[in-house]
Amino acid sequence: MTHVHDRAVIVSTGDEVTVGQLLDTNGQYFAQRLMSLGVLPIEHATVPDELAVLVDTLKRSCARAPLVIMSGGLGPTDGDLTRQAVAALTGDTLVLDGAAREEIAAMLAKRGRPMTERQERQAYRPRRAECLSNAMGTAPGLHARVESGGGWGTTDLFCLPGPPGELRPMFAGGVVPRLRLDPSRVIATRLCHIVGVPEAECVQRLGDLTRRDANPLVGITASGGILTLRIRAETSGARSDAEAMVDQAEARAREVLGDNLFGVGAGTGWENLCRSVLGLMAERSETLGVVESCTGGMLGEMLTTVPGASEAFVGGMITYANALKESLGVRGETLVRHGAVSAEVAGEMATAGLERLGVDHCLAITGVAGPDGGSDSKPVGTVHVALASRGVALDARKFLFTGDREDIRRRSAVSGLAMLHFRLRGHGSGRPRLIWEVS
Ligand code: ATP
């Protein structure tokens, strides 16, 4: 009996993944690609290079879904056990696949290398499995049919090599053509990014939209001061129907969140925030400069990840030392009286930057990123961010960020971008109040 591949379990193997040395980006890649094909990933399993654990996990996974996709453990070392695990699962012996051996030999010949016994090991497959060609490396993938024990009969198990540069082309060329997709099942997804509203308040404003049994299903994640809504609509109709359902959910979110919702699209929240502010300024032929102290150029770095940033972003200055802040135009008296981490200094950095850089908007950041350097009056995490823009009042805000040095620096930069976002949307200085802002 064959069954459509409507849901899948994703398995990643490798000691480096289980001990946290390596992030499982292969699992993320499979999940995203499967979703776009209308296949719902229902579980991710991460297992070490241990034969018994692998066999057990594969057996359990095959009983959960008609499709199991796995990465890693196909190489030539003794720690690569995927082949043996699949053979144990299907009760097959390992046999040499002549065509796979030829492909490995050809790949090695291109690199001027001989075929060793270890390399040849990779051409063995469980007797009833098939090898999947690897255009980018020597380890072939595997495809096996496994008695699932579930109501749908057999499960298709695909095993791909760990390196992403080998796995991705093999997924496209070897796995996708072998999938039995349900043409009447369509999944449409969208990410919407939100700033300036705490997660609990956002959920409250969204109301029924976030109900767990709703379709579209709307989930929220918070990261570094930005919330991301994941909208997922499922239908048995046309793709346009699923897209329309997502459109409706997005429209409803925009209605209740107003300017807090700043962008839609793949990528991280801060990347989208940079893209949004740069796009708005470019449309208006306005320019931005930055003057950074504790973020040491991070804000400029973030802005320049956006292709075409130069249409609005001119650059900036890293004024880490007080002497450099003074040479920019911050008054020595202000530094002495209020200290480098103060609203006054942030304000003068922004206004001096506006003139010196000749821009329409200038963001300035000065703070205590830690782990040392905090005091009772200015604990670690105290950061002042100021935004000077031509023709409007200076917006200077104080934040008390939590987290480690990296968190504090990133949250500082994101808060500056949020201030700019709201200014560009016509909100007055200090409005709306941001997360971590203190008076
Ligand atoms: P190889 O032929 O290179 O040995 P393999 O199938 O044996 O392939 P592994 O040895 O498990 O793969 O992993 C090889 C490399 O692939 C890892 O060092 C890592 O760089 C990358 N990799 C493995 N698993 C993952 C994963 N889950 N996410 C991202 N990268 C991974």
Residues whose N, C-alpha, C, O or C-beta is under 5 A from the ligand:
A	BS01	ATP	S12 T13 G14 V17 L23 D24 T25 N26 G27 G72 G73 L74 G75 P76 D80 A139 L160 P161 G162 P163 P164
